[in-house]
Every structure is written in C-alpha cells, then in structure tokens.
Amino acid sequence: MREETNQATEPAPIKKPRKKRTRRSVVYAHVHVLASMNNTIISVTDPQGALLASASAGSSGFRGSKKGTAYAAQVAAEKAVSAARQLYGMEKADVFIRGVGMGRDAATRTLINQKVKVENLNDITGVPHGGVRPRKARRT
C-alpha cells in the first residue's frame, strides 16, 4: 500500500550558475568623523549613504581613556580610508565632522596625508538652541 520512492531514479535538481560579482568602484565618497570625548568613529560611505568601510579608536586596539586621543583617531582614520581605497578605489571625499573631541583635526589631517582629495569640509556638530531647562530657583 505504501509507495516507496527510489532516490536513484529521481533526477538531481539543476543548479543555476552563479554570476561573478563585479567589484563596485566608488571614486567619490563621504567620510563621517564622529569625535566624542571618549572615542572617535570614522565611517566611509558612498554619496547615497551606504557604508563602505568604518573604523573606530576602540576597534583599532585602543582601550579606556586612550580611545579619546588624537593619535587613536589618526590610526582609526588610516584604517578606514585604506580599507575604502583597497576595496572601492576611493580617491575624493567630502568630510563631515561631528563632535568636540580631540580626534577632529587629527582625522582630517590623516585623510589629507593619505592622498585623499578633500573636496568639502563640513562641521555638522549640533548646536543647542536655548539649551536645557535651568534648575529651580534657590530659596533662602
């Protein structure tokens, strides 16, 4: 009563040949530098905002208070830019700097030293409009 299927008689499913992945070339990129007091994060994106490469002082091997230093930002910027150049052939960049940490200037200087042509340099650090609510008045 039970039907038994013999695997030897069934044809094997035909696999589609895979297309060879073409390397995407992004000559013009955006470099976002987030320089806080505790860390510096460098993100390299294409003009649409898709991430190409990123590095931070923490991912570059620095720990604790050393992450906030200018040297740590320099190493992180070298790491991110070299990855973007090798994988995507980046040559020109717009730089967007956010934050007030020590890594601001070090990261941008590193970009220029890495032979990346910096087209625009924008400071997009947030500025408070009115600030936070003040404390209640002291009664004496």
C-alpha positions in Angstrom: 0.0 0.0 0.0 2.8 2.4 0.8 4.6 4.0 -2.2 8.3 4.0 -1.9 10.3 6.4 -4.0 13.7 5.4 -5.1 16.2 8.3 -4.9 18.3 6.8 -7.7 15.6 7.3 -10.2 14.8 10.9 -9.4 16.8 13.5 -11.3 19.0 15.8 -9.3 17.9 19.5 -9.2 19.7 21.7 -11.7 21.8 24.4 -10.1 21.9 27.8 -11.7 25.4 29.1 -12.5 26.3 31.9 -10.2 27.1 35.3 -11.6 30.6 36.5 -10.9 30.4 39.5 -8.5 31.7 42.7 -10.1 33.8 45.0 -7.9 31.9 48.2 -7.3 34.0 51.3 -7.9 33.3 54.3 -5.7 35.8 57.1 -6.6 33.9 59.8 -4.7 32.8 59.1 -1.1 31.7 60.8 2.1 33.8 60.5 5.2 31.9 61.0 8.5 34.0 61.7 11.6 32.3 61.4 15.0 34.8 62.8 17.5 33.4 62.5 21.1 35.5 63.0 24.2 35.7 59.2 24.7 36.1 57.7 21.2 36.4 58.6 17.5 34.4 56.8 14.9 35.2 57.1 11.2 32.6 56.0 8.6 33.2 56.0 4.8 30.0 56.0 2.8 29.1 56.4 -0.8 27.1 59.6 -1.7 23.8 57.8 -1.1 24.9 56.9 2.4 25.6 53.2 2.0 28.5 52.2 4.3 31.7 51.2 2.6 34.2 51.0 5.5 34.3 52.1 9.1 36.8 52.1 12.0 36.9 53.5 15.5 39.6 54.1 18.0 38.2 51.1 20.0 38.3 48.8 17.0 41.9 49.9 16.3 43.1 48.4 19.6 42.9 51.4 22.0 41.2 50.9 25.4 39.9 53.2 28.1 41.0 56.9 28.1 43.4 56.3 25.2 40.5 56.0 22.8 39.8 59.7 23.0 43.3 60.8 22.0 44.3 62.4 18.7 46.7 59.5 17.9 43.9 57.0 18.2 41.7 59.0 15.8 44.7 59.1 13.4 45.1 55.3 13.5 41.3 54.8 13.0 41.2 57.2 10.1 44.1 55.4 8.4 42.4 52.0 8.9 39.0 53.2 7.4 40.5 55.1 4.5 42.9 52.3 3.5 40.0 49.8 3.5 37.9 52.0 1.4 40.7 52.6 -1.1 41.6 48.9 -1.4 38.0 47.7 -1.8 36.4 50.5 -3.7 39.1 52.7 -5.2 38.2 55.9 -3.3 40.1 59.0 -4.4 38.0 62.0 -3.5 35.9 62.7 -0.4 33.6 65.1 1.3 34.3 65.2 5.1 31.6 65.7 7.7 32.9 66.3 11.2 30.6 66.0 14.2 31.6 66.4 17.9 34.2 68.3 20.0 36.8 65.6 20.8 40.5 65.7 20.2 40.2 63.5 17.1 38.5 66.1 14.9 41.7 67.7 13.5 43.8 64.5 13.6 41.3 62.5 11.5 41.1 65.2 8.8 44.8 65.7 8.7 45.2 61.9 8.2 42.8 62.0 5.3 45.0 64.6 3.5 48.2 62.7 4.3 46.6 59.5 2.9 46.4 61.3 -0.5 42.6 61.6 -0.4 41.5 64.7 -2.2 39.2 66.5 0.3 36.5 68.4 -1.7 34.4 69.8 1.1 35.0 70.0 4.9 31.7 70.4 6.8 31.3 70.8 10.5 27.9 69.3 11.4 28.2 69.5 15.2 24.9 70.0 16.9 24.3 73.5 18.4 21.8 73.8 21.3 19.1 76.3 20.7 18.2 77.5 24.1 19.9 74.6 25.9 18.4 72.5 28.7 15.9 73.6 31.3 17.6 75.6 34.1 17.5 74.4 37.7 14.7 75.6 40.0 15.4 78.9 41.8 17.2 78.6 45.1 15.1 79.7 48.2 16.9 81.3 51.1 
